[in-house]
Structure formats: structure tokens, C-alpha cells
Amino acid sequence: EPEVTQTPSHQVTQMGQEVILRCVPISNHLYFYWYRQILGQKVEFLVSFYNNEISEKSEIFDDQFSVERPDGSNFTLKIRSTKLEDSAMYFCASSGERGHGNTIYFGEGSWLTVV
Amino acid sequence: AQSVAQPEDQVNVAEGNPLTVKCTYSVSGNPYLFWYVQYPNRGLQFLLKYITGDNLVKGSYGFEAEFNKSQTSFHLKKPSALVSDSALYFCAVRDGNNRLAFGKGNQVVVIP
């Protein structure tokens, strides 16, 4: 069964450092997403991406965050200068269809620990 | 904004007994509702969704969910729980065009 893959599975970084989280969405999907889950809290939407541009972003997704699809298969989330509160599990996701009923498929997540 | 609520923190059930995980929703317009499961150290796996049509939705691993418009609920059910069903279960609702709004999750513990 096709799946979303993410790397790294776990990364520890020092505060102020840049981090890039990588994702390979399901191959025929067109819509890509990042969500995050701070330990013990809800899963939160960060950003959605379609046709090489951001289609929607949350208030969490400030200027420290950026997304990119550098080639035909990868989708990345960059955090420019990490803060302690960025420590979370980051989930990449993708979907193949447009519309409210489409299913969003998630990867296994990248644990980011900022120290 | 659309939202869902999962009122219980943890659900304990004996293996072989029916399992119910509760979810209520608050939406303006038609609800598009989803259930996901998160096994330990794993990602979110899609279980099932309600878009329209039959109120009883069947999904993966023997799970089903019942959409109840009058009670604004979308409870997840399984007739006979397995120890391997022990996991974190999330209810979610489509909020806008591209985002899902998740509940806080329910830890399910199936006791052998």
C-alpha cells in the first residue's frame, strides 16, 4: 500500500539552528500538508500546498517556517531558527483529490527536539 | 470554525468486549468526519470517514462508526476488541478546504 515517508524519524537540534524535515508524499497525490503534535496536545494543522504554492496556512506557520517542493517527489518543511516550543512531532500528509471529502494520508512523523 | 470533542481521556475494555470511542462535532454546514488511529511510535493511520449517505460507515480493521445528526455524534465502534487495538484514536472534522481539525485523542487500552 502506498505510504507517505518522512525523514528523519528523530532529530535533536540546538535552539536557533535551522532544521529541514523531509517527506515523500504518495506518488500520484497533488495536495501536501504539514501538521504537528506537541507532546500531550492535539494534532494541529500548519500548512497545505498545491500546485507549487501554499494554499492555506495556520497562525502557527509564521515567518520562521517555509515549505518547498524542490523536485517531483520531495516536500520539505524548514524551520529557520528553532525555538524550544518548536519541539513536537511533525507529520507530513498528502491527498489525491480536491474537496472536503478527500482522505488525507499521514506519514509516521518526525520527532523534533529543540534543546 | 469546525471542531470535534472527544470527552473521554482513556477507554478501558476487556478483550472480546465491544469497544466504543466517543466523538461529538460542531460544524456549520455539512460535516465531513474522520477517524484516525495512532499506534505507539507510529504515524496517524486513516480508519474511516463519513461524507454523506449511510449513517453506518465501515472502515479498516473491523472498525465502524455511526453518524448521528440529531446528537451531532460520530462514535467509533468495534464489536469485539483485540489487544492489538490498544492505541490512540483521533476524531477529526474537515475545517475549511484543506485542513483537518482534530480532537484531543482517546487512549484505548484493551485488557487481555
gemmi code that builds the backbone of each chain (N, CA, C; Angstrom):
import gemmi

chains = {
    "A": [
        ("GLU", (0.854, -1.191, 0.000), (0.000, 0.000, 0.000), (0.893, 1.245, 0.000)),
        ("PRO", (0.622, 2.184, -0.892), (1.454, 3.405, -0.921), (1.397, 4.123, 0.406)),
        ("GLU", (2.518, 4.777, 0.758), (2.511, 5.498, 2.012), (3.372, 6.740, 1.918)),
        ("VAL", (3.133, 7.635, 2.848), (3.934, 8.846, 2.979), (5.153, 8.494, 3.838)),
        ("THR", (6.328, 8.850, 3.373), (7.525, 8.560, 4.151), (8.182, 9.854, 4.595)),
        ("GLN", (8.762, 9.834, 5.795), (9.362, 11.031, 6.357), (10.750, 10.719, 6.904)),
        ("THR", (11.640, 11.687, 6.745), (12.956, 11.618, 7.352), (13.348, 12.975, 7.914)),
        ("PRO", (14.106, 13.036, 8.991), (14.486, 11.906, 9.839), (13.330, 11.494, 10.737)),
        ("SER", (13.454, 10.359, 11.382), (12.414, 9.957, 12.325), (12.557, 10.736, 13.627)),
        ("HIS", (13.791, 11.116, 13.940), (14.020, 11.882, 15.155), (15.225, 12.785, 14.944)),
        ("GLN", (15.098, 14.036, 15.344), (16.209, 14.966, 15.242), (16.273, 15.827, 16.494)),
        ("VAL", (17.484, 15.938, 17.007), (17.733, 16.831, 18.135), (18.554, 17.999, 17.611)),
        ("THR", (18.138, 19.201, 17.925), (18.837, 20.369, 17.417), (18.936, 21.425, 18.505)),
        ("GLN", (19.931, 22.267, 18.367), (20.086, 23.351, 19.339), (19.207, 24.530, 18.947)),
        ("MET", (18.716, 25.208, 19.941), (17.898, 26.404, 19.735), (18.632, 27.386, 18.818)),
        ("GLY", (17.902, 27.914, 17.866), (18.486, 28.860, 16.925), (18.994, 28.232, 15.641)),
        ("GLN", (19.105, 26.924, 15.625), (19.572, 26.243, 14.423), (18.435, 26.060, 13.424)),
        ("GLU", (18.802, 25.894, 12.177), (17.840, 25.611, 11.116), (17.622, 24.105, 11.018)),
        ("VAL", (16.398, 23.743, 10.758), (16.048, 22.328, 10.613), (15.253, 22.152, 9.318)),
        ("ILE", (15.536, 21.084, 8.620), (14.736, 20.723, 7.444), (14.189, 19.317, 7.648)),
        ("LEU", (12.893, 19.208, 7.589), (12.234, 17.912, 7.674), (11.772, 17.532, 6.273)),
        ("ARG", (12.000, 16.274, 5.937), (11.739, 15.837, 4.564), (10.620, 14.815, 4.495)),
        ("CYS", (9.968, 14.837, 3.375), (8.797, 13.981, 3.184), (8.727, 13.566, 1.721)),
        ("VAL", (8.313, 12.324, 1.511), (7.970, 11.888, 0.163), (6.493, 11.516, 0.191)),
        ("PRO", (5.643, 12.346, -0.391), (4.208, 12.050, -0.395), (3.900, 10.836, -1.283)),
        ("ILE", (2.694, 10.374, -1.217), (2.240, 9.296, -2.086), (2.326, 9.790, -3.526)),
        ("SER", (2.797, 8.924, -4.410), (3.333, 9.385, -5.689), (2.325, 10.089, -6.590)),
        ("ASN", (1.091, 9.726, -6.609), (0.151, 10.378, -7.515), (-0.699, 11.443, -6.820)),
        ("HIS", (-0.305, 11.802, -5.605), (-1.054, 12.821, -4.873), (-0.604, 14.217, -5.265)),
        ("LEU", (-1.544, 15.156, -5.128), (-1.297, 16.519, -5.577), (-1.326, 17.535, -4.449)),
        ("TYR", (-1.871, 17.139, -3.301), (-2.035, 18.065, -2.191), (-1.159, 17.595, -1.041)),
        ("PHE", (-0.433, 18.512, -0.459), (0.537, 18.156, 0.572), (0.334, 19.037, 1.799)),
        ("TYR", (0.646, 18.457, 2.938), (0.346, 19.123, 4.203), (1.450, 18.870, 5.225)),
        ("TRP", (1.548, 19.795, 6.158), (2.293, 19.565, 7.382), (1.385, 19.841, 8.568)),
        ("TYR", (1.427, 18.919, 9.534), (0.752, 19.053, 10.802), (1.795, 18.840, 11.891)),
        ("ARG", (1.466, 19.291, 13.097), (2.380, 18.979, 14.198), (1.578, 18.607, 15.444)),
        ("GLN", (2.252, 17.887, 16.321), (1.634, 17.455, 17.570), (2.637, 17.682, 18.686)),
        ("ILE", (2.418, 18.702, 19.476), (3.223, 18.900, 20.675), (2.813, 17.839, 21.677)),
        ("LEU", (3.775, 17.342, 22.413), (3.531, 16.234, 23.335), (2.341, 16.506, 24.241)),
        ("GLY", (1.373, 15.590, 24.195), (0.209, 15.703, 25.060), (-0.877, 16.629, 24.549)),
        ("GLN", (-0.670, 17.199, 23.362), (-1.651, 18.132, 22.819), (-2.257, 17.597, 21.529)),
        ("LYS", (-3.180, 18.377, 20.990), (-3.864, 17.967, 19.768), (-2.932, 18.029, 18.565)),
        ("VAL", (-3.289, 17.288, 17.557), (-2.646, 17.424, 16.256), (-3.145, 18.728, 15.623)),
        ("GLU", (-2.191, 19.572, 15.171), (-2.550, 20.903, 14.665), (-2.111, 21.065, 13.217)),
        ("PHE", (-2.947, 21.688, 12.443), (-2.631, 21.992, 11.048), (-1.603, 23.118, 10.973)),
        ("LEU", (-0.630, 22.949, 10.091), (0.340, 24.010, 9.844), (0.116, 24.661, 8.476)),
        ("VAL", (0.152, 23.833, 7.431), (0.151, 24.398, 6.086), (-0.310, 23.358, 5.083)),
        ("SER", (-0.911, 23.845, 4.008), (-1.230, 22.981, 2.875), (-0.601, 23.567, 1.616)),
        ("PHE", (-0.343, 22.714, 0.646), (0.475, 23.096, -0.512), (-0.087, 22.410, -1.734)),
        ("TYR", (-0.311, 23.200, -2.772), (-0.846, 22.644, -4.009), (-0.319, 23.442, -5.181)),
        ("ASN", (0.041, 22.768, -6.224), (0.482, 23.430, -7.454), (1.639, 24.382, -7.178)),
        ("ASN", (2.557, 23.909, -6.356), (3.795, 24.631, -6.045), (3.609, 25.928, -5.280)),
        ("GLU", (2.516, 26.017, -4.564), (2.369, 27.173, -3.703), (1.516, 26.827, -2.490)),
        ("ILE", (1.683, 27.619, -1.441), (0.892, 27.437, -0.238), (-0.562, 27.793, -0.547)),
        ("SER", (-1.462, 26.877, -0.199), (-2.881, 27.161, -0.417), (-3.567, 27.625, 0.859)),
        ("GLU", (-3.035, 27.204, 1.986), (-3.609, 27.622, 3.256), (-2.565, 27.443, 4.347)),
        ("LYS", (-2.566, 28.329, 5.335), (-1.657, 28.163, 6.465), (-2.331, 28.629, 7.734)),
        ("SER", (-1.873, 28.075, 8.840), (-2.441, 28.439, 10.125), (-1.629, 29.582, 10.736)),
        ("GLU", (-2.131, 30.069, 11.854), (-1.440, 31.159, 12.548), (-0.114, 30.692, 13.152)),
        ("ILE", (0.039, 29.369, 13.298), (1.304, 28.826, 13.804), (2.401, 29.003, 12.765)),
        ("PHE", (2.043, 28.925, 11.530), (3.002, 28.920, 10.411), (3.448, 30.351, 10.145)),
        ("ASP", (4.394, 30.819, 10.963), (4.859, 32.195, 10.809), (6.105, 32.240, 9.915)),
        ("ASP", (6.784, 33.363, 9.936), (7.901, 33.575, 9.015), (9.083, 32.638, 9.275)),
        ("GLN", (9.087, 31.979, 10.410), (10.160, 31.031, 10.696), (10.008, 29.732, 9.900)),
        ("PHE", (8.811, 29.517, 9.393), (8.529, 28.277, 8.682), (8.472, 28.526, 7.174)),
        ("SER", (8.888, 27.535, 6.431), (8.699, 27.583, 4.991), (8.574, 26.156, 4.466)),
        ("VAL", (7.932, 26.024, 3.328), (7.793, 24.712, 2.696), (8.257, 24.824, 1.254)),
        ("GLU", (8.662, 23.668, 0.742), (9.188, 23.662, -0.616), (8.991, 22.283, -1.208)),
        ("ARG", (8.798, 22.267, -2.515), (8.790, 21.008, -3.238), (9.934, 21.110, -4.251)),
        ("PRO", (11.127, 20.733, -3.810), (12.323, 21.008, -4.617), (12.421, 20.174, -5.887)),
        ("ASP", (11.717, 19.041, -5.914), (11.736, 18.211, -7.108), (10.384, 17.522, -7.216)),
        ("GLY", (10.293, 16.525, -8.054), (8.988, 15.906, -8.281), (8.518, 14.967, -7.198)),
        ("SER", (9.373, 14.724, -6.190), (8.962, 13.733, -5.207), (9.027, 14.217, -3.759)),
        ("ASN", (9.916, 15.150, -3.459), (10.096, 15.554, -2.061), (9.273, 16.789, -1.714)),
        ("PHE", (8.931, 16.857, -0.427), (8.213, 18.008, 0.120), (8.857, 18.296, 1.458)),
        ("THR", (9.365, 19.504, 1.654), (10.137, 19.783, 2.858), (9.504, 20.888, 3.694)),
        ("LEU", (9.774, 20.799, 4.985), (9.413, 21.844, 5.937), (10.705, 22.357, 6.543)),
        ("LYS", (10.926, 23.659, 6.452), (12.115, 24.256, 7.036), (11.708, 25.165, 8.182)),
        ("ILE", (12.432, 25.015, 9.270), (12.290, 25.948, 10.391), (13.604, 26.695, 10.488)),
        ("ARG", (13.566, 27.998, 10.295), (14.806, 28.772, 10.129), (15.610, 28.874, 11.402)),
        ("SER", (14.996, 29.217, 12.470), (15.694, 29.425, 13.734), (14.832, 28.798, 14.821)),
        ("THR", (15.172, 27.571, 15.172), (14.279, 26.817, 16.043), (14.222, 27.396, 17.449)),
        ("LYS", (13.038, 27.231, 18.040), (12.810, 27.636, 19.416), (12.428, 26.399, 20.227)),
        ("LEU", (12.541, 26.528, 21.532), (12.213, 25.380, 22.389), (10.787, 24.897, 22.123)),
        ("GLU", (9.885, 25.835, 21.897), (8.471, 25.479, 21.705), (8.185, 24.844, 20.347)),
        ("ASP", (9.188, 24.744, 19.508), (9.030, 24.018, 18.243), (9.182, 22.512, 18.434)),
        ("SER", (9.576, 22.096, 19.616), (9.706, 20.663, 19.894), (8.339, 19.997, 19.754)),
        ("ALA", (8.256, 19.031, 18.859), (6.973, 18.396, 18.546), (7.213, 17.252, 17.575)),
        ("MET", (6.152, 16.493, 17.349), (6.142, 15.528, 16.256), (5.545, 16.247, 15.047)),
        ("TYR", (6.251, 16.208, 13.938), (5.778, 16.861, 12.718), (5.349, 15.775, 11.730)),
        ("PHE", (4.105, 15.890, 11.290), (3.550, 14.921, 10.357), (3.414, 15.549, 8.980)),
        ("CYS", (3.928, 14.865, 8.008), (3.663, 15.198, 6.618), (2.449, 14.394, 6.168)),
        ("ALA", (1.678, 14.933, 5.256), (0.491, 14.239, 4.765), (0.255, 14.604, 3.313)),
        ("SER", (-0.521, 13.767, 2.645), (-0.877, 14.077, 1.264), (-2.258, 13.531, 0.947)),
        ("SER", (-2.864, 14.107, -0.076), (-4.149, 13.608, -0.564), (-4.181, 13.763, -2.067)),
        ("GLY", (-5.012, 12.927, -2.696), (-5.004, 12.893, -4.148), (-6.126, 13.669, -4.790)),
        ("GLU", (-7.102, 14.046, -3.977), (-8.293, 14.643, -4.566), (-8.530, 16.006, -3.962)),
        ("ARG", (-9.389, 16.730, -4.610), (-9.824, 18.013, -4.104), (-11.167, 17.826, -3.421)),
        ("GLY", (-11.461, 18.705, -2.490), (-12.787, 18.662, -1.893), (-12.787, 18.212, -0.445)),
        ("HIS", (-13.873, 18.502, 0.212), (-13.960, 18.279, 1.647), (-13.902, 16.807, 2.020)),
        ("GLY", (-14.312, 15.940, 1.125), (-14.388, 14.534, 1.474), (-13.116, 13.758, 1.221)),
        ("ASN", (-12.090, 14.423, 0.689), (-10.891, 13.641, 0.359), (-10.188, 13.157, 1.626)),
        ("THR", (-9.530, 12.019, 1.492), (-8.829, 11.420, 2.626), (-7.402, 11.919, 2.636)),
        ("ILE", (-6.946, 12.338, 3.791), (-5.569, 12.789, 3.958), (-4.788, 11.665, 4.617)),
        ("TYR", (-3.691, 11.270, 3.993), (-2.854, 10.168, 4.476), (-1.587, 10.756, 5.099)),
        ("PHE", (-1.275, 10.260, 6.297), (-0.178, 10.806, 7.075), (1.034, 9.883, 7.066)),
        ("GLY", (2.194, 10.501, 7.194), (3.415, 9.746, 7.412), (3.581, 9.393, 8.883)),
        ("GLU", (4.708, 8.779, 9.191), (4.936, 8.303, 10.555), (5.495, 9.385, 11.470)),
        ("GLY", (5.799, 10.504, 10.910), (6.202, 11.627, 11.736), (7.697, 11.769, 11.922)),
        ("SER", (8.110, 12.998, 12.202), (9.496, 13.308, 12.561), (9.473, 13.989, 13.914)),
        ("TRP", (10.135, 13.340, 14.870), (10.206, 13.930, 16.211), (11.310, 14.981, 16.226)),
        ("LEU", (10.957, 16.209, 16.527), (11.955, 17.267, 16.638), (12.079, 17.665, 18.094)),
        ("THR", (13.291, 17.588, 18.591), (13.574, 18.029, 19.957), (14.538, 19.195, 19.872)),
        ("VAL", (14.129, 20.332, 20.407), (14.977, 21.523, 20.426), (15.506, 21.704, 21.844)),
        ("VAL", (16.834, 21.768, 21.947), (17.440, 21.885, 23.283), (18.189, 23.207, 23.424)),
    ],
    "B": [
        ("ALA", (-15.525, 28.154, 13.339), (-14.656, 27.050, 12.915), (-15.271, 25.728, 13.339)),
        ("GLN", (-14.983, 24.723, 12.537), (-15.468, 23.381, 12.842), (-14.623, 22.791, 13.971)),
        ("SER", (-15.228, 21.924, 14.768), (-14.472, 21.300, 15.848), (-15.085, 19.963, 16.216)),
        ("VAL", (-14.296, 19.149, 16.872), (-14.774, 17.887, 17.426), (-14.325, 17.801, 18.873)),
        ("ALA", (-15.075, 17.038, 19.636), (-14.746, 16.826, 21.040), (-14.732, 15.334, 21.328)),
        ("GLN", (-13.722, 14.922, 22.029), (-13.624, 13.535, 22.490), (-13.633, 13.598, 24.011)),
        ("PRO", (-14.757, 13.306, 24.618), (-14.936, 13.624, 26.037), (-14.122, 12.775, 27.001)),
        ("GLU", (-13.730, 11.585, 26.578), (-13.010, 10.707, 27.491), (-11.516, 10.777, 27.205)),
        ("ASP", (-10.711, 10.644, 28.261), (-9.261, 10.584, 28.058), (-8.816, 9.169, 27.700)),
        ("GLN", (-9.364, 8.203, 28.449), (-8.943, 6.820, 28.256), (-10.164, 5.913, 28.289)),
        ("VAL", (-10.130, 4.923, 27.437), (-11.186, 3.914, 27.392), (-10.546, 2.566, 27.668)),
        ("ASN", (-11.001, 1.918, 28.712), (-10.520, 0.579, 29.052), (-11.596, -0.434, 28.700)),
        ("VAL", (-11.198, -1.505, 28.039), (-12.171, -2.532, 27.662), (-11.482, -3.889, 27.698)),
        ("ALA", (-12.227, -4.884, 28.093), (-11.684, -6.247, 28.110), (-11.678, -6.815, 26.698)),
        ("GLU", (-10.655, -7.590, 26.415), (-10.569, -8.228, 25.098), (-11.826, -9.038, 24.834)),
        ("GLY", (-12.354, -8.879, 23.635), (-13.568, -9.586, 23.256), (-14.844, -8.809, 23.487)),
        ("ASN", (-14.749, -7.764, 24.305), (-15.920, -6.916, 24.559), (-16.050, -5.840, 23.490)),
        ("PRO", (-17.263, -5.271, 23.363), (-17.430, -4.171, 22.391), (-16.650, -2.934, 22.834)),
        ("LEU", (-16.131, -2.246, 21.819), (-15.362, -1.027, 22.059), (-16.098, 0.144, 21.443)),
        ("THR", (-16.237, 1.217, 22.217), (-16.822, 2.463, 21.695), (-15.920, 3.618, 22.094)),
        ("VAL", (-15.586, 4.446, 21.120), (-14.826, 5.666, 21.367), (-15.698, 6.825, 20.892)),
        ("LYS", (-15.956, 7.761, 21.790), (-16.958, 8.783, 21.518), (-16.379, 10.034, 20.866)),
        ("CYS", (-17.184, 10.620, 19.999), (-16.808, 11.867, 19.343), (-18.072, 12.651, 19.052)),
        ("THR", (-18.080, 13.923, 19.407), (-19.163, 14.813, 19.008), (-18.575, 15.943, 18.185)),
        ("TYR", (-19.373, 16.515, 17.327), (-18.848, 17.524, 16.417), (-19.681, 18.795, 16.478)),
        ("SER", (-19.063, 19.859, 16.020), (-19.725, 21.150, 15.894), (-19.316, 21.741, 14.558)),
        ("VAL", (-20.277, 21.855, 13.647), (-19.967, 22.362, 12.306), (-21.061, 23.304, 11.839)),
        ("SER", (-20.695, 24.147, 10.914), (-21.695, 24.910, 10.175), (-21.714, 24.322, 8.772)),
        ("GLY", (-22.842, 23.838, 8.356), (-22.927, 23.172, 7.061), (-22.795, 21.667, 7.224)),
        ("ASN", (-22.465, 21.003, 6.141), (-22.371, 19.539, 6.168), (-21.085, 19.085, 6.851)),
        ("PRO", (-21.195, 18.073, 7.705), (-19.992, 17.578, 8.377), (-19.249, 16.550, 7.531)),
        ("TYR", (-17.939, 16.654, 7.515), (-17.069, 15.646, 6.903), (-16.158, 15.144, 8.015)),
        ("LEU", (-16.393, 13.919, 8.454), (-15.823, 13.412, 9.699), (-14.900, 12.236, 9.444)),
        ("PHE", (-13.848, 12.138, 10.229), (-12.808, 11.137, 10.022), (-12.396, 10.543, 11.370)),
        ("TRP", (-11.940, 9.308, 11.313), (-11.260, 8.685, 12.445), (-9.874, 8.220, 12.003)),
        ("TYR", (-8.900, 8.511, 12.868), (-7.537, 8.047, 12.665), (-7.087, 7.310, 13.921)),
        ("VAL", (-6.125, 6.402, 13.736), (-5.542, 5.682, 14.858), (-4.029, 5.879, 14.837)),
        ("GLN", (-3.467, 6.003, 16.036), (-2.013, 6.155, 16.164), (-1.510, 5.063, 17.101)),
        ("TYR", (-0.804, 4.085, 16.539), (-0.173, 3.055, 17.348), (1.110, 3.612, 17.931)),
        ("PRO", (1.623, 3.038, 19.015), (2.827, 3.568, 19.663), (3.972, 3.758, 18.685)),
        ("ASN", (4.557, 4.945, 18.719), (5.700, 5.298, 17.880), (5.410, 5.185, 16.389)),
        ("ARG", (4.159, 5.346, 16.021), (3.784, 5.301, 14.606), (3.032, 6.569, 14.235)),
        ("GLY", (2.764, 6.717, 12.952), (2.019, 7.872, 12.465), (0.528, 7.688, 12.601)),
        ("LEU", (-0.208, 8.607, 12.006), (-1.664, 8.561, 12.027), (-2.146, 7.703, 10.853)),
        ("GLN", (-2.930, 6.696, 11.180), (-3.469, 5.839, 10.126), (-4.959, 6.101, 9.962)),
        ("PHE", (-5.379, 6.285, 8.732), (-6.784, 6.515, 8.432), (-7.590, 5.248, 8.681)),
        ("LEU", (-8.707, 5.404, 9.386), (-9.600, 4.272, 9.653), (-10.850, 4.326, 8.787)),
        ("LEU", (-11.535, 5.467, 8.824), (-12.788, 5.594, 8.078), (-13.212, 7.053, 8.039)),
        ("LYS", (-14.222, 7.317, 7.202), (-14.744, 8.674, 7.101), (-16.227, 8.647, 6.779)),
        ("TYR", (-16.901, 9.726, 7.169), (-18.282, 9.949, 6.787), (-18.331, 11.199, 5.920)),
        ("ILE", (-18.914, 11.030, 4.725), (-19.077, 12.163, 3.830), (-20.561, 12.444, 3.636)),
        ("THR", (-21.260, 11.423, 3.224), (-22.698, 11.511, 3.014), (-23.230, 10.102, 2.886)),
        ("GLY", (-24.560, 9.958, 2.917), (-25.120, 8.641, 2.670), (-25.402, 7.872, 3.944)),
        ("ASP", (-25.120, 6.589, 3.912), (-25.425, 5.688, 5.010), (-24.791, 6.152, 6.310)),
        ("ASN", (-25.578, 6.156, 7.378), (-25.073, 6.643, 8.653), (-24.056, 5.708, 9.296)),
        ("LEU", (-24.057, 4.442, 8.906), (-23.096, 3.489, 9.442), (-21.974, 3.324, 8.424)),
        ("VAL", (-20.793, 3.694, 8.844), (-19.634, 3.658, 7.955), (-18.709, 2.536, 8.408)),
        ("LYS", (-18.277, 1.720, 7.493), (-17.344, 0.633, 7.833), (-15.942, 1.019, 7.384)),
        ("GLY", (-14.956, 0.637, 8.209), (-13.587, 1.010, 7.895), (-12.626, -0.142, 8.067)),
        ("SER", (-11.373, 0.216, 8.303), (-10.301, -0.770, 8.411), (-10.349, -1.494, 9.757)),
        ("TYR", (-9.735, -2.697, 9.777), (-9.509, -3.475, 10.993), (-10.802, -3.804, 11.747)),
        ("GLY", (-11.935, -3.860, 11.062), (-13.191, -4.220, 11.706), (-13.897, -3.082, 12.416)),
        ("PHE", (-13.365, -1.877, 12.285), (-13.996, -0.722, 12.910), (-15.140, -0.181, 12.061)),
        ("GLU", (-16.087, 0.422, 12.745), (-17.177, 1.124, 12.088), (-17.528, 2.346, 12.925)),
        ("ALA", (-18.255, 3.259, 12.319), (-18.659, 4.453, 13.048), (-20.077, 4.814, 12.640)),
        ("GLU", (-20.791, 5.339, 13.605), (-22.181, 5.699, 13.356), (-22.351, 7.205, 13.416)),
        ("PHE", (-22.797, 7.765, 12.315), (-23.082, 9.187, 12.234), (-24.492, 9.423, 12.735)),
        ("ASN", (-24.627, 10.339, 13.705), (-25.935, 10.660, 14.254), (-26.115, 12.171, 14.210)),
        ("LYS", (-26.932, 12.616, 13.282), (-27.073, 14.052, 13.074), (-27.776, 14.730, 14.235)),
        ("SER", (-28.780, 14.101, 14.790), (-29.550, 14.729, 15.860), (-28.711, 14.880, 17.131)),
        ("GLN", (-27.794, 13.962, 17.349), (-26.929, 14.034, 18.526), (-25.558, 14.614, 18.185)),
        ("THR", (-25.368, 15.003, 16.966), (-24.072, 15.528, 16.459), (-22.921, 14.659, 16.945)),
        ("SER", (-23.065, 13.367, 16.713), (-22.029, 12.442, 17.171), (-21.531, 11.574, 16.027)),
        ("PHE", (-20.351, 11.046, 16.225), (-19.719, 10.155, 15.241), (-18.850, 9.186, 16.037)),
        ("HIS", (-19.489, 8.297, 16.753), (-18.779, 7.369, 17.642), (-18.163, 6.214, 16.861)),
        ("LEU", (-16.961, 5.863, 17.258), (-16.241, 4.749, 16.641), (-16.554, 3.478, 17.429)),
        ("LYS", (-16.757, 2.385, 16.710), (-17.143, 1.150, 17.390), (-16.431, -0.042, 16.778)),
        ("LYS", (-16.260, -1.042, 17.646), (-15.783, -2.336, 17.175), (-16.486, -3.396, 18.014)),
        ("PRO", (-17.096, -4.380, 17.391), (-17.910, -5.350, 18.142), (-17.106, -6.171, 19.151)),
        ("SER", (-15.865, -6.488, 18.823), (-15.068, -7.347, 19.688), (-13.619, -6.849, 19.684)),
        ("ALA", (-13.205, -6.233, 20.780), (-11.886, -5.600, 20.818), (-10.763, -6.637, 20.931)),
        ("LEU", (-9.635, -6.300, 20.314), (-8.425, -7.101, 20.399), (-7.366, -6.334, 21.183)),
        ("VAL", (-6.440, -7.061, 21.789), (-5.344, -6.393, 22.498), (-4.576, -5.470, 21.547)),
        ("SER", (-4.468, -5.889, 20.301), (-3.740, -5.098, 19.306), (-4.466, -3.797, 18.931)),
        ("ASP", (-5.690, -3.620, 19.388), (-6.408, -2.357, 19.148), (-5.992, -1.275, 20.140)),
        ("SER", (-5.171, -1.614, 21.101), (-4.700, -0.618, 22.066), (-3.875, 0.432, 21.333)),
        ("ALA", (-4.347, 1.668, 21.388), (-3.730, 2.750, 20.614), (-4.423, 4.048, 20.988)),
        ("LEU", (-3.977, 5.118, 20.315), (-4.587, 6.438, 20.479), (-5.498, 6.694, 19.277)),
        ("TYR", (-6.731, 7.068, 19.542), (-7.717, 7.250, 18.475), (-8.116, 8.721, 18.405)),
        ("PHE", (-8.074, 9.249, 17.182), (-8.398, 10.652, 16.959), (-9.595, 10.784, 16.034)),
        ("CYS", (-10.531, 11.593, 16.468), (-11.631, 12.023, 15.624), (-11.234, 13.358, 14.991)),
        ("ALA", (-11.666, 13.591, 13.762), (-11.314, 14.839, 13.084), (-12.453, 15.266, 12.179)),
        ("VAL", (-12.523, 16.566, 11.924), (-13.535, 17.125, 11.045), (-12.858, 18.040, 10.037)),
        ("ARG", (-13.349, 18.018, 8.822), (-12.820, 18.938, 7.820), (-13.187, 20.359, 8.215)),
        ("ASP", (-12.166, 21.209, 8.265), (-12.348, 22.598, 8.651), (-11.802, 23.457, 7.525)),
        ("GLY", (-12.676, 23.941, 6.674), (-12.197, 24.686, 5.517), (-11.825, 23.738, 4.403)),
        ("ASN", (-11.114, 24.241, 3.449), (-10.832, 23.459, 2.248), (-9.767, 22.398, 2.453)),
        ("ASN", (-8.788, 22.707, 3.260), (-7.620, 21.837, 3.270), (-7.212, 21.321, 4.631)),
        ("ARG", (-7.819, 21.758, 5.664), (-7.321, 21.363, 6.965), (-8.295, 20.453, 7.688)),
        ("LEU", (-7.710, 19.608, 8.539), (-8.475, 18.797, 9.468), (-8.320, 19.388, 10.860)),
        ("ALA", (-9.428, 19.445, 11.594), (-9.379, 19.835, 13.000), (-9.552, 18.573, 13.821)),
        ("PHE", (-8.557, 18.269, 14.639), (-8.542, 17.025, 15.408), (-9.077, 17.226, 16.814)),
        ("GLY", (-9.643, 16.142, 17.363), (-9.924, 16.093, 18.779), (-8.645, 15.801, 19.546)),
        ("LYS", (-8.748, 15.764, 20.851), (-7.553, 15.581, 21.686), (-7.074, 14.150, 21.725)),
        ("GLY", (-7.898, 13.234, 21.235), (-7.490, 11.835, 21.200), (-7.964, 11.052, 22.416)),
        ("ASN", (-8.190, 9.796, 22.198), (-8.578, 8.881, 23.266), (-7.600, 7.721, 23.307)),
        ("GLN", (-7.033, 7.470, 24.467), (-6.204, 6.289, 24.631), (-7.117, 5.097, 24.889)),
        ("VAL", (-7.009, 4.096, 24.058), (-7.772, 2.860, 24.247), (-6.830, 1.799, 24.776)),
        ("VAL", (-7.234, 1.186, 25.879), (-6.465, 0.096, 26.467), (-7.350, -1.136, 26.465)),
        ("VAL", (-6.917, -2.154, 25.746), (-7.662, -3.414, 25.709), (-6.953, -4.393, 26.631)),
        ("ILE", (-7.682, -4.849, 27.623), (-7.110, -5.683, 28.678), (-7.286, -7.156, 28.323)),
        ("PRO", (-6.183, -7.909, 28.332), (-6.289, -9.325, 27.938), (-7.147, -10.140, 28.913)),
    ],
}
model = gemmi.Model(1)
for chain_id, residues in chains.items():
    chain = gemmi.Chain(chain_id)
    for i, (resn, *xyz) in enumerate(residues, 1):
        res = gemmi.Residue()
        res.name, res.seqid = resn, gemmi.SeqId(i, " ")
        for name, pos in zip(("N", "CA", "C"), xyz):
            atom = gemmi.Atom()
            atom.name, atom.element = name, gemmi.Element(name[0])
            atom.pos, atom.b_iso = gemmi.Position(*pos), 0.0
            res.add_atom(atom)
        chain.add_residue(res)
    model.add_chain(chain)
structure = gemmi.Structure()
structure.add_model(model)
structure.setup_entities()
